[in-house]
Amino acid sequence: MTACLFGTYVRSHSANRLLRLALAGAGWDVVECHEPLWEETPTKEAPYFGAASLARLGARFAAAARRLARRWRTFARGGAPPLVVVGFGGQLDVLLARRVCRPRAGLVFAPLVSLTETLVEDRRRVAAGGVAARALAALDRTTLRAADLVLADTAAHAAYLARLGAPADRVAVWHLGAEPEFLAPIAPAPVPRRVLFYGSHLPLHGVETIVDAAARLGARADVHVIGDGPARAAVEARARAAGAAVAFRDPVPLAALPAELARAAVVLGVFGEGAKAAMVVPNKVWQAAAAGRPLVTRDGPGLREVLEPGRHCLACPPGDPAALADAVARLLDDPALAARLGAAARARVLERFGPARQAAALATLLAAGVAAAPAAAAVRPSAA
């Protein structure tokens, strides 16, 4: 049976890549009906959310929607109706799919995050309680109710989506796992004292906490922060003011990240203080664990669904530079502990969240949540 990835979703995002791989591994023939839009501006500064920019984006989405509708009509001629799947970045896509993707076997939405938690609660681009925030919440409810099945990345996140308005009986938990690039064995070659963070300088990441911890660690740690984002300039200024010796580097391609991980003595996850940071397991956490590298990240219910602090990683309270500095120092001072945690994390990911397990879990969820899905999709051997 065919699964059609539909819309303007961000094709290169890890969550969407993993969803496509799991669908293929579960026996679906995966095709795309896609128009690029959101990924054309990787770093979304404040002007991106201004009225003029949003008006331009709205016009561009309308044009993309017309092209998608025409392409769907061509694609859907003949053959069995496909399963329609909308991934991360697809809030508008799922509404379009509900309207134009007919006939279909079912409609699945894997949003990863809601607009409310991202723009109101985490990035605070929209004031909480205002008209715009209420409009975003209404849009979230509509998108979550549009699909036959909503996939959440953690149980904590699923509960949040239900509170936001998703029908609880249509929300299922499907943990993301890690991409193939991080599952291949990596020979560790840690540079002494190197501590690695990579990301987009978003509130979720809590890079300010990393900088303040680096100031506490001083010469004990060689902290590298790779990435760009809205807060980078402010974070660099904070590091200078604190006297923190942090090497700020531009983003690197995903294919280069395994080598960066191999050279790190300690890898950092996220340390944001918001509810979103507590609920999710960010890509960087999955990737470091899959690669078998010693990891420090913030504690929270999302993390504990996947990794056990003290056994697979070290965890600290959010927004606590003293606790983060202590955890980093502990791993730098005890290479045997660091190696043991890294090996245990990799074993955990391979055993519980490897590609074959992820494909089988997705097949089970689709069979239960989408009536027209194959009752027993065959997991392909290549997914193992």
Secondary structure, DSSP 8 states (H G I E B T S, - for coil): -EEEEEES--TTSHHHHHHHHHHHHTT-EEEEEE---GGGSSS--GGGGSHHHHHHHHHHHHHHHHHHHHHHHHHTSSSS--EEEE-TT-HHHHHHHHHH--S-SEEEE--SS-HIIIIIIIS--S-TTSHHHHHHHHHHHHHHHHSSEEEESSHHHHHHHHHHT--GGGEEE------HHHHS-------TTEEEEES---GGG-HHHHHHHHHHHGGG-EEEEE---TTHHHHHHHHHHHT--EEEE----GGGHHHHHHT-SEEE-----SHHHHH---HHHHHHHHHT--EEEE--HHHHTT--BTTTBEEE-TT-HHHHHHHHHHHHH-HHHHHHHHHHHHHHHHHHHSHHHHHHHHHHHHHHH-TTS-TT----GGG-
